[in-house]
Amino acid sequence: MTRSTKFLSSAMTITLYLIMYMLMYAAAIRLRYSQPDLVRSYRVPGGVFGIWLIAGTGLAGVVFAFIVGFFPPSQLPVGSPALYVGLVAGGTVLFTGLPLLISALKQPSWRVARPSVTPIIVKAGA
């Protein structure tokens, strides 16, 4: 495996992780609007402004890193820059879309029946 191939697979992996972080920051902002009174173990101070400041800064940084991931490095001989961008974009679309496609096409028979279990409740001081 050449250095270019390792870097290309690493770039695809990084873009997939960055997609997850984009969704996480967007979810934090959305939850502040959709469930503002939900009791949480930690709440970003500052209300709506605070969540936009913290999650918005994180989201902007992740989007920047995502875009930079499509630029081929000058230190590695990657060949055609268009081929590099196409492979990273194609791999990202493929590996993001494949689980979504499987989830959309899943059959009801694929589900494992959950056994009915009665929970055991332990009282404090007993």
MODELLER restraints for C-alpha pairs under 7 A, 6 or more apart:
rsr = mdl.restraints
at = mdl.atoms
rsr.add(forms.Gaussian(group=physical.xy_distance, feature=features.Distance(at['CA:4:A'], at['CA:76:A']), mean=6.27, stdev=0.5))
rsr.add(forms.Gaussian(group=physical.xy_distance, feature=features.Distance(at['CA:4:A'], at['CA:77:A']), mean=6.73, stdev=0.5))
rsr.add(forms.Gaussian(group=physical.xy_distance, feature=features.Distance(at['CA:4:A'], at['CA:78:A']), mean=5.79, stdev=0.5))
rsr.add(forms.Gaussian(group=physical.xy_distance, feature=features.Distance(at['CA:8:A'], at['CA:88:A']), mean=6.91, stdev=0.5))
rsr.add(forms.Gaussian(group=physical.xy_distance, feature=features.Distance(at['CA:11:A'], at['CA:69:A']), mean=6.18, stdev=0.5))
rsr.add(forms.Gaussian(group=physical.xy_distance, feature=features.Distance(at['CA:11:A'], at['CA:88:A']), mean=6.80, stdev=0.5))
rsr.add(forms.Gaussian(group=physical.xy_distance, feature=features.Distance(at['CA:12:A'], at['CA:88:A']), mean=5.38, stdev=0.5))
rsr.add(forms.Gaussian(group=physical.xy_distance, feature=features.Distance(at['CA:12:A'], at['CA:91:A']), mean=6.28, stdev=0.5))
rsr.add(forms.Gaussian(group=physical.xy_distance, feature=features.Distance(at['CA:12:A'], at['CA:92:A']), mean=5.92, stdev=0.5))
rsr.add(forms.Gaussian(group=physical.xy_distance, feature=features.Distance(at['CA:15:A'], at['CA:66:A']), mean=5.88, stdev=0.5))
rsr.add(forms.Gaussian(group=physical.xy_distance, feature=features.Distance(at['CA:15:A'], at['CA:69:A']), mean=6.75, stdev=0.5))
rsr.add(forms.Gaussian(group=physical.xy_distance, feature=features.Distance(at['CA:15:A'], at['CA:92:A']), mean=6.70, stdev=0.5))
rsr.add(forms.Gaussian(group=physical.xy_distance, feature=features.Distance(at['CA:16:A'], at['CA:92:A']), mean=6.26, stdev=0.5))
rsr.add(forms.Gaussian(group=physical.xy_distance, feature=features.Distance(at['CA:18:A'], at['CA:62:A']), mean=6.19, stdev=0.5))
rsr.add(forms.Gaussian(group=physical.xy_distance, feature=features.Distance(at['CA:18:A'], at['CA:66:A']), mean=6.27, stdev=0.5))
rsr.add(forms.Gaussian(group=physical.xy_distance, feature=features.Distance(at['CA:22:A'], at['CA:59:A']), mean=5.81, stdev=0.5))
rsr.add(forms.Gaussian(group=physical.xy_distance, feature=features.Distance(at['CA:22:A'], at['CA:62:A']), mean=6.47, stdev=0.5))
rsr.add(forms.Gaussian(group=physical.xy_distance, feature=features.Distance(at['CA:25:A'], at['CA:55:A']), mean=5.25, stdev=0.5))
rsr.add(forms.Gaussian(group=physical.xy_distance, feature=features.Distance(at['CA:25:A'], at['CA:58:A']), mean=6.89, stdev=0.5))
rsr.add(forms.Gaussian(group=physical.xy_distance, feature=features.Distance(at['CA:25:A'], at['CA:59:A']), mean=5.82, stdev=0.5))
rsr.add(forms.Gaussian(group=physical.xy_distance, feature=features.Distance(at['CA:28:A'], at['CA:55:A']), mean=6.93, stdev=0.5))
rsr.add(forms.Gaussian(group=physical.xy_distance, feature=features.Distance(at['CA:29:A'], at['CA:51:A']), mean=6.23, stdev=0.5))
rsr.add(forms.Gaussian(group=physical.xy_distance, feature=features.Distance(at['CA:29:A'], at['CA:52:A']), mean=6.60, stdev=0.5))
rsr.add(forms.Gaussian(group=physical.xy_distance, feature=features.Distance(at['CA:29:A'], at['CA:55:A']), mean=6.73, stdev=0.5))
rsr.add(forms.Gaussian(group=physical.xy_distance, feature=features.Distance(at['CA:32:A'], at['CA:48:A']), mean=6.92, stdev=0.5))
rsr.add(forms.Gaussian(group=physical.xy_distance, feature=features.Distance(at['CA:44:A'], at['CA:50:A']), mean=6.26, stdev=0.5))
rsr.add(forms.Gaussian(group=physical.xy_distance, feature=features.Distance(at['CA:44:A'], at['CA:51:A']), mean=6.08, stdev=0.5))
rsr.add(forms.Gaussian(group=physical.xy_distance, feature=features.Distance(at['CA:70:A'], at['CA:85:A']), mean=5.49, stdev=0.5))
rsr.add(forms.Gaussian(group=physical.xy_distance, feature=features.Distance(at['CA:70:A'], at['CA:88:A']), mean=6.74, stdev=0.5))
rsr.add(forms.Gaussian(group=physical.xy_distance, feature=features.Distance(at['CA:71:A'], at['CA:85:A']), mean=7.00, stdev=0.5))
rsr.add(forms.Gaussian(group=physical.xy_distance, feature=features.Distance(at['CA:72:A'], at['CA:81:A']), mean=6.25, stdev=0.5))
rsr.add(forms.Gaussian(group=physical.xy_distance, feature=features.Distance(at['CA:72:A'], at['CA:84:A']), mean=6.55, stdev=0.5))
rsr.add(forms.Gaussian(group=physical.xy_distance, feature=features.Distance(at['CA:78:A'], at['CA:84:A']), mean=6.76, stdev=0.5))
